Amino acid sequence: MTAPPERRAAAAGVSPGAPIARRADPDRFLCALFLPPAAREAAFTLLAFNHETVRALGGMQPRAVAGSMAGLIRLQWWREIIEGAPHPHEIADPIRALLAQGRVKPETLLGILDAREAELDGLADWPAWRTAMRGGAGGIQVAIAQAAGVTDPDLLKAVESHGAAYGAGGLVRHLELVLASGRCPVPDSALAESGLSGDTIRDGAPLPPDIARALRADLRREGQAFLAEAGRRRLPRPARAAALPGVLARRDLARGADPAPRGLGDRLAVMAAMAFG
């Protein structure tokens, strides 16, 4: 019998997170390939952890049956792992090892969980959305930067902004698909004028085309603001590799809705940014 990809990866000396990250998060997997080898394996583990936190948010329709409780329970389980609980999971031991070695700060990973819980509770307005985007999409890049040895607060802040911009760009590209998955990572205030709410979207209510256009315009504006905060200075190599999703964010925010797979131009843009800053 053929071993599962995670077991084959472990036998080959590759982290069990690598096949998960490659399958579930190909954009950030590509960016992680530019990290030094030790940090690269840590990044795969962190991307697999991030995937698990996102999985807790979707597939819970209808809300009227269980509300957000199922997702909150799954997120609490991961919170306990970060705090040292011996819960079994193929990613749990590598995560505990990164924390025990001091390579990633526990508050960074807890911040990712805080962002996911905030989404489950409902993001009231754009300030709440920005906080969740910084903690979630931004937080995973900060964790990767920490694993690569980046400690300077200004550099970590720039990496966070690049990661948050990537999160905004992903919503611009895939808004309807994300909402159809049972998630609602957009502010309730942006839906209220049309009589919608996060709960109605999670229960399967369609997003009217005019609301989708307005949301994309808002998301594009917010993503550009994250990029402006990140700045255009040349980052040191470890921080630059952790910030690479910002390159994809810039392209996604410029072209709008585009559910097609990544093309060669995106990959070349990432390679050029790593090579030349």
Backbone as CSV, one residue per row, in Angstrom:
resi,resn,N_x,N_y,N_z,CA_x,CA_y,CA_z,C_x,C_y,C_z
1,MET,0.847,-1.192,0.000,0.000,0.000,0.000,0.884,1.244,0.000
2,THR,0.527,2.216,-0.799,1.314,3.445,-0.880,1.095,4.294,0.365
3,ALA,2.197,4.789,0.946,2.088,5.632,2.133,1.499,6.979,1.751
4,PRO,0.782,7.616,2.684,0.242,8.945,2.388,1.368,9.944,2.184
5,PRO,1.095,11.065,1.479,2.146,12.036,1.190,2.865,12.523,2.434
6,GLU,2.127,12.757,3.539,2.764,13.261,4.746,3.791,12.267,5.279
7,ARG,3.448,10.950,5.229,4.387,9.942,5.732,5.591,9.808,4.805
8,ARG,5.361,9.878,3.499,6.482,9.818,2.558,7.398,11.016,2.762
9,ALA,6.813,12.192,3.017,7.621,13.388,3.239,8.497,13.229,4.475
10,ALA,7.919,12.679,5.552,8.689,12.500,6.773,9.836,11.526,6.543
11,ALA,9.588,10.449,5.784,10.633,9.472,5.494,11.751,10.085,4.671
12,ALA,11.420,11.076,3.862,12.429,11.714,3.016,13.125,12.864,3.724
13,GLY,12.812,13.104,5.002,13.431,14.192,5.728,12.783,15.535,5.484
14,VAL,11.602,15.557,4.906,10.875,16.793,4.646,9.767,16.896,5.679
15,SER,9.487,18.100,6.134,8.471,18.285,7.160,7.121,17.763,6.681
16,PRO,6.303,17.228,7.598,4.977,16.764,7.187,4.098,17.895,6.682
17,GLY,4.464,19.128,6.998,3.685,20.259,6.504,3.899,20.546,5.032
18,ALA,5.013,20.085,4.457,5.341,20.443,3.074,4.273,20.015,2.075
19,PRO,3.852,18.731,2.055,2.816,18.354,1.079,1.488,19.029,1.353
20,ILE,1.180,19.303,2.621,-0.066,20.003,2.935,-0.007,21.424,2.392
21,ALA,1.112,22.112,2.654,1.260,23.492,2.181,1.231,23.562,0.666
22,ARG,1.894,22.623,0.012,1.937,22.648,-1.450,0.549,22.452,-2.049
23,ARG,-0.239,21.582,-1.439,-1.573,21.300,-1.954,-2.571,22.406,-1.603
24,ALA,-2.517,22.881,-0.374,-3.558,23.782,0.122,-3.216,25.254,-0.043
25,ASP,-1.939,25.585,-0.154,-1.528,26.994,-0.167,-0.367,27.176,-1.155
26,PRO,-0.611,26.919,-2.445,0.497,26.918,-3.408,1.196,28.267,-3.546
27,ASP,0.482,29.371,-3.380,1.124,30.685,-3.491,2.198,30.864,-2.423
28,ARG,1.801,30.663,-1.176,2.762,30.869,-0.094,3.795,29.749,-0.051
29,PHE,3.433,28.564,-0.543,4.428,27.497,-0.678,5.532,27.936,-1.631
30,LEU,5.138,28.505,-2.778,6.130,29.004,-3.734,7.038,30.037,-3.081
31,CYS,6.458,30.976,-2.363,7.267,32.019,-1.728,8.209,31.433,-0.686
32,ALA,7.749,30.404,0.039,8.580,29.793,1.078,9.801,29.086,0.509
33,LEU,9.754,28.691,-0.757,10.896,28.007,-1.366,12.134,28.888,-1.413
34,PHE,11.972,30.190,-1.289,13.102,31.113,-1.355,13.739,31.355,0.008
35,LEU,13.213,30.728,1.046,13.810,30.822,2.369,15.007,29.883,2.487
36,PRO,15.919,30.145,3.429,16.978,29.168,3.706,16.365,27.834,4.116
37,PRO,17.070,26.712,3.873,16.468,25.386,4.097,15.836,25.192,5.471
38,ALA,16.511,25.573,6.548,15.949,25.355,7.886,14.667,26.146,8.078
39,ALA,14.671,27.382,7.630,13.472,28.210,7.748,12.381,27.727,6.807
40,ARG,12.777,27.155,5.677,11.800,26.668,4.700,10.938,25.566,5.308
41,GLU,11.578,24.619,5.994,10.816,23.542,6.608,9.884,24.075,7.693
42,ALA,10.373,25.058,8.458,9.513,25.671,9.465,8.330,26.368,8.810
43,ALA,8.573,27.028,7.681,7.493,27.724,6.973,6.433,26.746,6.497
44,PHE,6.840,25.581,6.014,5.855,24.594,5.570,4.963,24.165,6.744
45,THR,5.580,23.966,7.904,4.807,23.627,9.099,3.822,24.726,9.438
46,LEU,4.269,25.971,9.375,3.404,27.103,9.714,2.275,27.268,8.694
47,LEU,2.573,27.036,7.428,1.521,27.125,6.411,0.481,26.021,6.600
48,ALA,0.936,24.845,7.004,-0.015,23.763,7.277,-0.881,24.115,8.494
49,PHE,-0.266,24.701,9.504,-1.037,25.172,10.667,-2.057,26.222,10.240
50,ASN,-1.636,27.171,9.431,-2.553,28.206,8.961,-3.720,27.588,8.194
51,HIS,-3.434,26.582,7.380,-4.493,25.894,6.634,-5.506,25.271,7.586
52,GLU,-5.022,24.688,8.671,-5.941,24.083,9.636,-6.831,25.140,10.277
53,THR,-6.276,26.317,10.546,-7.103,27.372,11.158,-8.160,27.871,10.182
54,VAL,-7.830,27.923,8.899,-8.812,28.364,7.898,-9.895,27.306,7.726
55,ARG,-9.505,26.043,7.773,-10.489,24.952,7.648,-11.552,25.039,8.734
56,ALA,-11.193,25.578,9.886,-12.151,25.685,10.986,-13.260,26.678,10.690
57,LEU,-13.084,27.513,9.674,-14.029,28.603,9.426,-15.128,28.247,8.446
58,GLY,-14.919,27.286,7.587,-15.867,27.010,6.513,-16.651,25.736,6.750
59,GLY,-17.614,25.509,5.833,-18.370,24.266,5.847,-19.288,24.101,7.032
60,MET,-19.771,25.219,7.603,-20.620,25.125,8.786,-22.054,25.557,8.501
61,GLN,-22.462,25.501,7.272,-23.828,25.888,6.947,-24.797,24.762,7.366
62,PRO,-26.004,25.033,7.875,-26.480,26.377,8.150,-26.078,26.863,9.533
63,ARG,-25.879,28.131,9.704,-25.519,28.709,10.984,-26.615,28.495,12.016
64,ALA,-27.868,28.414,11.563,-28.966,28.293,12.513,-28.853,27.023,13.349
65,VAL,-28.138,26.010,12.845,-28.047,24.736,13.553,-26.996,24.794,14.652
66,ALA,-25.773,25.237,14.296,-24.674,25.182,15.259,-23.995,26.517,15.478
67,GLY,-24.395,27.550,14.752,-23.731,28.834,14.886,-22.252,28.704,14.602
68,SER,-21.441,29.418,15.360,-19.997,29.377,15.151,-19.317,28.387,16.088
69,MET,-20.110,27.631,16.875,-19.532,26.812,17.932,-18.558,25.757,17.414
70,ALA,-18.895,25.100,16.305,-18.011,24.055,15.790,-16.644,24.622,15.445
71,GLY,-16.624,25.772,14.780,-15.356,26.384,14.444,-14.588,26.846,15.662
72,LEU,-15.276,27.404,16.629,-14.613,27.870,17.848,-13.991,26.714,18.616
73,ILE,-14.659,25.557,18.612,-14.103,24.383,19.292,-12.820,23.935,18.602
74,ARG,-12.816,23.927,17.288,-11.609,23.512,16.552,-10.462,24.494,16.789
75,LEU,-10.791,25.782,16.811,-9.744,26.771,17.064,-9.228,26.679,18.499
76,GLN,-10.099,26.402,19.449,-9.674,26.243,20.836,-8.732,25.053,20.980
77,TRP,-8.970,24.013,20.206,-8.101,22.827,20.229,-6.680,23.206,19.819
78,TRP,-6.572,24.048,18.777,-5.247,24.498,18.344,-4.639,25.478,19.343
79,ARG,-5.470,26.287,19.976,-4.971,27.192,21.013,-4.327,26.384,22.148
80,GLU,-4.958,25.290,22.515,-4.404,24.449,23.576,-3.085,23.812,23.150
81,ILE,-2.963,23.458,21.876,-1.686,22.920,21.383,-0.588,23.960,21.536
82,ILE,-0.861,25.191,21.147,0.139,26.258,21.262,0.519,26.475,22.719
83,GLU,-0.430,26.276,23.606,-0.167,26.466,25.032,0.439,25.229,25.683
84,GLY,0.694,24.177,24.884,1.429,23.027,25.384,0.655,21.741,25.521
85,ALA,-0.631,21.722,25.206,-1.413,20.493,25.340,-0.899,19.419,24.375
86,PRO,-0.890,18.154,24.787,-0.338,17.087,23.947,-1.353,16.510,22.953
87,HIS,-2.223,17.327,22.397,-3.189,16.820,21.427,-2.449,16.235,20.222
88,PRO,-2.881,15.069,19.717,-2.192,14.450,18.579,-2.625,15.048,17.244
89,HIS,-1.660,15.361,16.425,-1.899,15.818,15.051,-0.543,15.844,14.370
90,GLU,-0.511,15.535,13.083,0.765,15.480,12.378,1.499,16.809,12.372
91,ILE,0.770,17.913,12.532,1.395,19.234,12.569,1.676,19.685,13.997
92,ALA,1.028,19.057,14.969,1.141,19.530,16.347,2.563,19.428,16.883
93,ASP,3.217,18.286,16.692,4.576,18.134,17.209,5.543,19.136,16.572
94,PRO,5.532,19.323,15.244,6.411,20.347,14.664,6.116,21.751,15.177
95,ILE,4.838,22.072,15.403,4.500,23.388,15.941,5.046,23.528,17.356
96,ARG,4.840,22.515,18.166,5.360,22.561,19.539,6.873,22.691,19.542
97,ALA,7.543,22.034,18.580,9.005,22.119,18.515,9.456,23.539,18.168
98,LEU,8.790,24.174,17.206,9.152,25.554,16.851,8.997,26.487,18.050
99,LEU,7.937,26.268,18.812,7.709,27.111,19.989,8.741,26.815,21.073
100,ALA,9.032,25.540,21.307,9.995,25.169,22.347,11.389,25.693,22.024
101,GLN,11.733,25.734,20.738,13.039,26.245,20.314,13.098,27.768,20.305
102,GLY,11.968,28.417,20.519,11.938,29.873,20.506,12.028,30.476,19.123
103,ARG,11.757,29.674,18.109,11.890,30.182,16.737,10.662,30.976,16.305
104,VAL,9.529,30.709,16.918,8.297,31.440,16.638,7.689,31.838,17.972
105,LYS,7.199,33.055,18.059,6.593,33.527,19.296,5.164,32.986,19.421
106,PRO,4.815,32.475,20.577,3.450,31.941,20.730,2.379,33.002,20.496
107,GLU,2.661,34.262,20.857,1.647,35.298,20.657,1.353,35.534,19.179
108,THR,2.321,35.244,18.301,2.058,35.380,16.868,1.048,34.343,16.405
109,LEU,1.234,33.090,16.841,0.298,32.034,16.460,-1.059,32.235,17.137
110,LEU,-1.050,32.679,18.370,-2.321,32.969,19.035,-3.044,34.122,18.343
111,GLY,-2.282,35.066,17.795,-2.895,36.160,17.049,-3.597,35.679,15.798
112,ILE,-3.043,34.652,15.154,-3.712,34.056,13.994,-5.052,33.463,14.420
113,LEU,-5.048,32.756,15.549,-6.291,32.175,16.051,-7.283,33.260,16.460
114,ASP,-6.784,34.341,17.049,-7.668,35.459,17.396,-8.359,36.001,16.150
115,ALA,-7.593,36.118,15.057,-8.160,36.641,13.806,-9.236,35.709,13.272
116,ARG,-9.007,34.400,13.358,-10.002,33.446,12.870,-11.268,33.491,13.741
117,GLU,-11.075,33.612,15.044,-12.235,33.689,15.930,-13.031,34.964,15.677
118,ALA,-12.320,36.049,15.400,-13.014,37.308,15.097,-13.865,37.157,13.852
119,GLU,-13.347,36.443,12.847,-14.140,36.228,11.631,-15.390,35.409,11.942
120,LEU,-15.239,34.385,12.786,-16.395,33.574,13.148,-17.443,34.398,13.895
121,ASP,-16.977,35.282,14.755,-17.905,36.119,15.522,-18.567,37.172,14.651
122,GLY,-17.926,37.521,13.535,-18.442,38.551,12.645,-17.617,39.821,12.748
123,LEU,-17.111,40.292,11.627,-16.297,41.503,11.577,-17.243,42.689,11.397
124,ALA,-17.343,43.514,12.409,-18.374,44.551,12.416,-18.149,45.605,11.360
125,ASP,-16.893,46.023,11.164,-16.617,47.156,10.281,-15.197,47.022,9.733
126,TRP,-14.780,48.009,8.957,-13.460,47.936,8.331,-12.320,47.952,9.337
127,PRO,-12.367,48.741,10.423,-11.290,48.635,11.411,-11.149,47.212,11.976
128,ALA,-12.281,46.549,12.257,-12.216,45.169,12.741,-11.639,44.254,11.672
129,TRP,-12.001,44.498,10.418,-11.468,43.696,9.312,-9.952,43.870,9.200
130,ARG,-9.475,45.105,9.309,-8.029,45.353,9.209,-7.270,44.624,10.310
131,THR,-7.801,44.669,11.523,-7.148,43.983,12.637,-7.072,42.480,12.379
132,ALA,-8.172,41.903,11.894,-8.184,40.470,11.608,-7.247,40.121,10.457
133,MET,-7.164,40.978,9.450,-6.294,40.699,8.314,-4.823,40.773,8.722
134,ARG,-4.499,41.732,9.576,-3.118,41.827,10.060,-2.752,40.612,10.910
135,GLY,-3.682,40.187,11.773,-3.382,39.049,12.631,-3.368,37.727,11.902
136,GLY,-4.223,37.572,10.873,-4.330,36.312,10.146,-3.352,36.208,8.997
137,ALA,-3.687,36.810,7.861,-2.810,36.751,6.686,-1.476,37.426,6.967
138,GLY,-1.500,38.505,7.759,-0.243,39.141,8.132,0.526,38.318,9.141
139,GLY,-0.206,37.720,10.097,0.446,36.978,11.163,1.198,35.755,10.683
140,ILE,0.669,35.058,9.676,1.386,33.869,9.201,2.722,34.258,8.579
141,GLN,2.768,35.418,7.890,4.048,35.848,7.319,5.016,36.304,8.408
142,VAL,4.482,36.917,9.471,5.339,37.294,10.595,5.931,36.045,11.241
143,ALA,5.111,35.003,11.429,5.613,33.766,12.010,6.720,33.163,11.141
144,ILE,6.540,33.202,9.826,7.565,32.685,8.915,8.837,33.519,9.025
145,ALA,8.686,34.843,9.121,9.851,35.707,9.270,10.581,35.409,10.579
146,GLN,9.827,35.202,11.655,10.458,34.866,12.929,11.236,33.555,12.824
147,ALA,10.652,32.571,12.149,11.337,31.291,11.978,12.610,31.441,11.150
148,ALA,12.648,32.479,10.310,13.841,32.750,9.493,14.855,33.624,10.229
149,GLY,14.546,33.971,11.477,15.501,34.723,12.285,15.313,36.220,12.294
150,VAL,14.214,36.710,11.733,13.951,38.150,11.713,13.395,38.566,13.068
151,THR,14.031,39.552,13.696,13.598,40.029,15.016,13.315,41.519,15.028
152,ASP,13.804,42.264,14.044,13.619,43.710,14.030,12.133,44.058,13.912
153,PRO,11.586,44.834,14.860,10.142,45.133,14.829,9.693,45.841,13.556
154,ASP,10.535,46.739,13.020,10.150,47.443,11.795,10.062,46.487,10.610
155,LEU,11.001,45.548,10.540,10.957,44.567,9.461,9.742,43.654,9.604
156,LEU,9.460,43.233,10.827,8.295,42.369,11.045,7.004,43.100,10.701
157,LYS,6.946,44.391,10.976,5.759,45.169,10.635,5.581,45.251,9.126
158,ALA,6.697,45.438,8.399,6.614,45.474,6.940,6.153,44.132,6.394
159,VAL,6.692,43.035,6.947,6.279,41.700,6.517,4.791,41.496,6.788
160,GLU,4.335,41.932,7.960,2.914,41.816,8.294,2.043,42.545,7.278
161,SER,2.448,43.748,6.886,1.661,44.524,5.924,1.625,43.845,4.567
162,HIS,2.748,43.265,4.137,2.760,42.519,2.875,1.807,41.325,2.952
163,GLY,1.821,40.621,4.097,0.932,39.481,4.249,-0.528,39.884,4.259
164,ALA,-0.840,40.990,4.946,-2.222,41.477,4.972,-2.676,41.885,3.577
165,ALA,-1.784,42.512,2.816,-2.127,42.889,1.437,-2.411,41.652,0.597
166,TYR,-1.638,40.583,0.820,-1.903,39.342,0.089,-3.286,38.792,0.434
167,GLY,-3.668,38.880,1.710,-4.999,38.437,2.094,-6.088,39.227,1.399
168,ALA,-5.897,40.552,1.304,-6.877,41.387,0.615,-6.926,41.051,-0.873
169,GLY,-5.754,40.854,-1.476,-5.717,40.511,-2.891,-6.371,39.175,-3.175
170,GLY,-6.219,38.211,-2.252,-6.875,36.930,-2.440,-8.391,37.050,-2.433
171,LEU,-8.906,37.938,-1.589,-10.353,38.158,-1.579,-10.815,38.839,-2.861
172,VAL,-10.010,39.762,-3.382,-10.367,40.397,-4.649,-10.448,39.342,-5.751
173,ARG,-9.517,38.427,-5.776,-9.500,37.388,-6.816,-10.642,36.395,-6.662
174,HIS,-10.914,35.976,-5.435,-11.766,34.794,-5.210,-12.950,35.087,-4.295
175,LEU,-13.466,36.284,-4.292,-14.472,36.678,-3.314,-15.647,35.709,-3.278
176,GLU,-16.264,35.442,-4.424,-17.446,34.594,-4.442,-17.132,33.166,-3.990
177,LEU,-15.971,32.648,-4.372,-15.601,31.294,-3.958,-15.405,31.214,-2.454
178,VAL,-14.789,32.231,-1.880,-14.572,32.246,-0.432,-15.908,32.286,0.302
179,LEU,-16.808,33.153,-0.151,-18.105,33.259,0.502,-18.907,31.972,0.342
180,ALA,-18.802,31.329,-0.816,-19.537,30.077,-1.046,-19.021,28.939,-0.171
181,SER,-17.799,29.064,0.356,-17.234,28.018,1.214,-17.793,28.046,2.628
182,GLY,-18.612,29.046,2.940,-19.155,29.161,4.284,-18.446,30.169,5.141
183,ARG,-17.462,30.858,4.575,-16.749,31.914,5.295,-17.330,33.276,4.923
184,CYS,-17.076,34.267,5.790,-17.472,35.636,5.471,-16.426,36.606,6.023
185,PRO,-15.244,36.655,5.403,-14.181,37.537,5.889,-14.301,38.964,5.349
186,VAL,-15.496,39.509,5.391,-15.736,40.904,5.001,-16.593,41.542,6.096
187,PRO,-16.543,42.866,6.229,-17.269,43.519,7.323,-18.785,43.452,7.139
188,ASP,-19.475,43.241,8.244,-20.939,43.286,8.205,-21.429,44.641,7.723
189,SER,-20.700,45.711,8.063,-21.132,47.049,7.662,-21.154,47.205,6.148
190,ALA,-20.309,46.433,5.436,-20.280,46.516,3.976,-21.434,45.743,3.342
191,LEU,-22.091,44.901,4.128,-23.209,44.100,3.621,-24.565,44.662,4.044
192,ALA,-24.568,45.468,5.108,-25.827,45.863,5.740,-26.736,46.661,4.812
193,GLU,-26.156,47.499,3.949,-26.992,48.340,3.096,-27.849,47.528,2.134
194,SER,-27.409,46.306,1.830,-28.190,45.451,0.936,-29.071,44.482,1.705
195,GLY,-29.141,44.647,3.028,-29.962,43.759,3.841,-29.316,42.428,4.141
196,LEU,-28.020,42.302,3.884,-27.301,41.057,4.154,-26.501,41.182,5.447
197,SER,-26.015,40.058,5.930,-25.124,40.024,7.080,-24.168,38.854,6.895
198,GLY,-23.181,38.784,7.769,-22.272,37.652,7.695,-22.986,36.327,7.854
199,ASP,-23.962,36.275,8.752,-24.695,35.025,8.969,-25.482,34.605,7.732
200,THR,-26.135,35.561,7.065,-26.911,35.186,5.880,-25.998,34.721,4.753
201,ILE,-24.825,35.324,4.640,-23.864,34.876,3.621,-23.391,33.463,3.947
202,ARG,-23.068,33.196,5.207,-22.615,31.851,5.585,-23.707,30.810,5.376
203,ASP,-24.950,31.246,5.465,-26.055,30.325,5.236,-26.357,30.124,3.759
204,GLY,-25.580,30.762,2.883,-25.730,30.512,1.452,-26.417,31.595,0.661
205,ALA,-26.734,32.739,1.267,-27.369,33.823,0.508,-26.412,34.314,-0.572
206,PRO,-26.882,34.489,-1.813,-25.992,34.955,-2.886,-25.615,36.420,-2.679
207,LEU,-24.437,36.762,-3.167,-23.967,38.137,-3.086,-24.381,38.871,-4.352
208,PRO,-25.225,39.904,-4.246,-25.650,40.635,-5.453,-24.439,41.210,-6.198
209,PRO,-24.488,41.224,-7.535,-23.335,41.705,-8.317,-22.888,43.115,-7.946
210,ASP,-23.831,44.010,-7.654,-23.427,45.371,-7.325,-22.695,45.431,-5.993
211,ILE,-23.107,44.576,-5.038,-22.414,44.524,-3.753,-21.020,43.910,-3.937
212,ALA,-20.930,42.897,-4.794,-19.628,42.294,-5.069,-18.667,43.312,-5.670
213,ARG,-19.153,44.115,-6.615,-18.289,45.139,-7.217,-17.836,46.158,-6.178
214,ALA,-18.763,46.582,-5.325,-18.412,47.575,-4.299,-17.412,46.983,-3.307
215,LEU,-17.627,45.728,-2.931,-16.704,45.082,-2.002,-15.310,44.959,-2.602
216,ARG,-15.238,44.580,-3.874,-13.927,44.459,-4.515,-13.211,45.811,-4.548
217,ALA,-13.954,46.864,-4.814,-13.342,48.196,-4.828,-12.800,48.537,-3.444
218,ASP,-13.571,48.222,-2.410,-13.112,48.493,-1.046,-11.901,47.641,-0.693
219,LEU,-11.942,46.359,-1.059,-10.828,45.465,-0.766,-9.566,45.888,-1.501
220,ARG,-9.734,46.357,-2.730,-8.576,46.848,-3.489,-7.966,48.063,-2.794
221,ARG,-8.820,48.965,-2.330,-8.333,50.143,-1.622,-7.592,49.749,-0.348
222,GLU,-8.156,48.821,0.397,-7.519,48.403,1.645,-6.195,47.688,1.379
223,GLY,-6.169,46.846,0.368,-4.933,46.156,0.035,-3.842,47.113,-0.387
224,GLN,-4.190,48.117,-1.172,-3.205,49.110,-1.577,-2.686,49.887,-0.371
225,ALA,-3.561,50.133,0.604,-3.127,50.829,1.817,-2.124,49.980,2.597
226,PHE,-2.356,48.666,2.668,-1.387,47.782,3.322,-0.033,47.848,2.610
227,LEU,-0.061,47.817,1.281,1.196,47.883,0.529,1.905,49.206,0.754
228,ALA,1.150,50.292,0.821,1.759,51.603,1.071,2.427,51.629,2.443
229,GLU,1.791,51.001,3.431,2.381,50.943,4.760,3.662,50.103,4.761
230,ALA,3.681,49.058,3.954,4.868,48.203,3.883,6.051,48.948,3.289
231,GLY,5.789,49.885,2.381,6.874,50.636,1.754,7.531,49.866,0.631
232,ARG,8.490,50.494,0.001,9.168,49.902,-1.152,10.665,49.716,-0.914
233,ARG,11.096,49.825,0.341,12.541,49.689,0.588,12.984,48.245,0.370
234,ARG,14.259,48.091,0.101,14.827,46.762,-0.105,15.013,46.079,1.245
235,LEU,14.360,44.967,1.443,14.426,44.251,2.709,15.602,43.285,2.712
236,PRO,16.178,43.011,3.897,17.188,41.941,3.983,16.593,40.616,3.505
237,ARG,17.437,39.711,3.059,16.951,38.505,2.387,15.941,37.691,3.190
238,PRO,16.178,37.385,4.472,15.158,36.583,5.175,13.807,37.284,5.248
239,ALA,13.818,38.589,5.541,12.555,39.339,5.590,11.950,39.456,4.200
240,ARG,12.791,39.605,3.189,12.294,39.721,1.814,11.566,38.443,1.408
241,ALA,12.139,37.289,1.750,11.486,36.020,1.401,10.149,35.884,2.124
242,ALA,10.098,36.310,3.390,8.845,36.220,4.142,7.797,37.184,3.607
243,ALA,8.235,38.266,2.968,7.316,39.282,2.452,6.892,39.038,1.015
244,LEU,7.388,37.983,0.379,7.125,37.761,-1.043,5.640,37.690,-1.422
245,PRO,4.731,37.214,-0.566,3.318,37.254,-0.965,2.840,38.657,-1.330
246,GLY,3.525,39.694,-0.836,3.167,41.052,-1.223,3.331,41.301,-2.711
247,VAL,4.255,40.567,-3.346,4.427,40.690,-4.794,3.170,40.202,-5.507
248,LEU,2.652,39.078,-5.072,1.411,38.557,-5.659,0.234,39.470,-5.335
249,ALA,0.257,40.062,-4.135,-0.815,40.993,-3.762,-0.877,42.160,-4.729
250,ARG,0.267,42.722,-5.059,0.292,43.880,-5.965,-0.327,43.519,-7.313
251,ARG,-0.047,42.333,-7.813,-0.590,41.898,-9.094,-2.080,41.585,-8.984
252,ASP,-2.490,40.945,-7.877,-3.897,40.592,-7.702,-4.768,41.831,-7.567
253,LEU,-4.283,42.810,-6.820,-5.064,44.025,-6.615,-5.206,44.821,-7.905
254,ALA,-4.251,44.664,-8.801,-4.300,45.402,-10.066,-5.249,44.771,-11.071
255,ARG,-5.429,43.438,-11.006,-6.215,42.808,-12.067,-7.611,42.385,-11.641
256,GLY,-7.928,42.388,-10.365,-9.292,42.111,-9.940,-9.642,40.638,-9.941
257,ALA,-10.929,40.344,-10.135,-11.427,38.969,-10.062,-10.728,38.106,-11.104
258,ASP,-10.168,36.980,-10.651,-9.435,36.111,-11.566,-9.258,34.747,-10.911
259,PRO,-10.244,33.853,-11.042,-10.133,32.542,-10.402,-9.204,31.569,-11.119
260,ALA,-8.596,31.976,-12.233,-7.714,31.074,-12.977,-6.453,30.775,-12.167
261,PRO,-5.814,29.622,-12.413,-4.563,29.306,-11.721,-3.487,30.341,-12.031
262,ARG,-2.509,30.403,-11.146,-1.377,31.301,-11.345,-0.677,30.988,-12.666
263,GLY,-0.198,32.043,-13.301,0.542,31.870,-14.544,2.031,32.076,-14.354
264,LEU,2.757,31.951,-15.442,4.212,32.110,-15.402,4.599,33.514,-14.953
265,GLY,3.813,34.514,-15.346,4.138,35.886,-14.977,4.187,36.080,-13.472
266,ASP,3.262,35.461,-12.745,3.271,35.570,-11.293,4.534,34.948,-10.707
267,ARG,4.887,33.773,-11.187,6.075,33.096,-10.646,7.340,33.890,-10.957
268,LEU,7.417,34.432,-12.163,8.597,35.228,-12.516,8.672,36.499,-11.679
269,ALA,7.510,37.087,-11.367,7.497,38.293,-10.538,8.045,37.988,-9.148
270,VAL,7.669,36.847,-8.578,8.189,36.451,-7.270,9.691,36.240,-7.348
271,MET,10.151,35.554,-8.385,11.591,35.297,-8.525,12.362,36.605,-8.690
272,ALA,11.834,37.521,-9.478,12.533,38.799,-9.704,12.579,39.614,-8.418
273,ALA,11.485,39.611,-7.656,11.474,40.363,-6.399,12.511,39.802,-5.418
274,MET,12.663,38.495,-5.385,13.641,37.910,-4.481,15.058,38.228,-4.943
275,ALA,15.241,38.233,-6.252,16.591,38.468,-6.772,17.006,39.941,-6.668
276,PHE,16.083,40.837,-6.930,16.447,42.241,-7.058,15.826,43.160,-6.002
277,GLY,14.942,42.595,-5.153,14.367,43.424,-4.111,13.078,44.074,-4.560
